[in-house]
Amino acid sequence: MRFIHIADVHLGASPDAGSAYSKKRSSELWDALAEVVRTCRREETELLLVAGDLFHRQPLLRELKEVGGMFASLEKTKVVLIAGNHDYIRQDSYYRTFHWSSNVTMLKEEKLECAEFPELNLAVYGLSYHSREIREARYEQERPRRRQKYEILLAHGGDENHIPIHKATLLAQGYDYVALGHIHKPQVLEENRMIYAGALEPVDTADCGPHGYVKGELDEKGCRTEFVSSAGREYRQIRIAVDKAMTGFQLREQICREIEAGGTQNIYKVRITGYRDPEIRFDLSGMDVYGNIVEMSDETKPAYAFEKLLMQNEENLLGSYIKSFLGAEENSVEYQALCLGVRALIDTRAE
């Protein structure tokens, strides 16, 4: 029995993406789900597992109809889904009344329930959120009931506010596979047995690295899985260390080269570090050439020749200020105060 495990699709979100991609990102989340559906159809995958947060917030009826149409097109695939903490089932949620096609099962209850698929020799267990937070370890309150040959747990959580998950306890319960959601970074807690699929597409600047879904196969020999990197874009970090010879033009060129090497389709957070010429101040407004930088921080420090400045200013306020910080380590708060103070005194003198 072959399956695909996805989680945290967050349909309806508007992820940060830089000026070039911001308008596209919301629709790209829908495109990512559509591509998973096409893969299931093309490969005749028997089971699609959705481990919560299919939507970023309460789904609109038209959005449920759109997703329902996608899932209904899977003639040879069973779909099982749960609601997570973002799309939890409120009293007025359309999840309560929406009619899915016959191949789709939503596990809507607050307590663990079971969906059986005798044609696959399979039982899938899961529960849905009915509030934003659940602090009880609910997946540990019941064990699999051995109704079918293969048993899978579909779960969403993993921190103290969203159903704490204890790896050893769940493994001991004997599920053949635990399909996890909520943590956006793909993580293998136990090889082939307990995996966070991660967000299907990155939806937050903290979601660095590859994203996609888990493809698996379950038979008499056990469960075998592989991670499929399918996201169209990644959040990546760039750190550029400058020296006192680097100008703003050279910095811009270096950022462009780094982005070209990493892929202009990706989304970047840029940190500029090192020691610059005290007379140089980098204008960050012109550095985003490709429109795909979402964060840029200038952490550079002026490369003052303090000994030389001290010799030239021993008898004035600037010299006295430098003397008061002699011996300060470069990464200390005192050194930062030295640099800021010297800059201010020099600027005042130049006016």
Buried (B, 14 or more C-beta within 10 A) or exposed (E): BBBBBBBBBBBBBEBBBBEBBBEEBBEBBBEBBBBBBEBBBEEEBBBBBBBBBBBBEBBEEEBBEBBBEBBBBBEEBBBBBBBBBBBBBBEEBBBEEBEBEEBBBBBBEEEBBBBBBEEBBBBBBBBBBBEEEBEEBBBBEBEBEEEBBBBBBBBBBBEEEBBBBEEEEBBEBEBBBBBBBBBBBBEEBEEBBBBBBBBBBBBEBEBBBBBBBBBBBBEEEEBEBEBBEBBBBBBBEBEBEBEBEBEBEEBBEBBBEBBEEBEBEBBBBBBBBBBBBBEBEBEBEEBBBBEBBBBBEBEBBBBBEBEEBBEEBEEEEBBEBBEEBEEBEEEEEBBEBBBEBBBEBBEEEEE
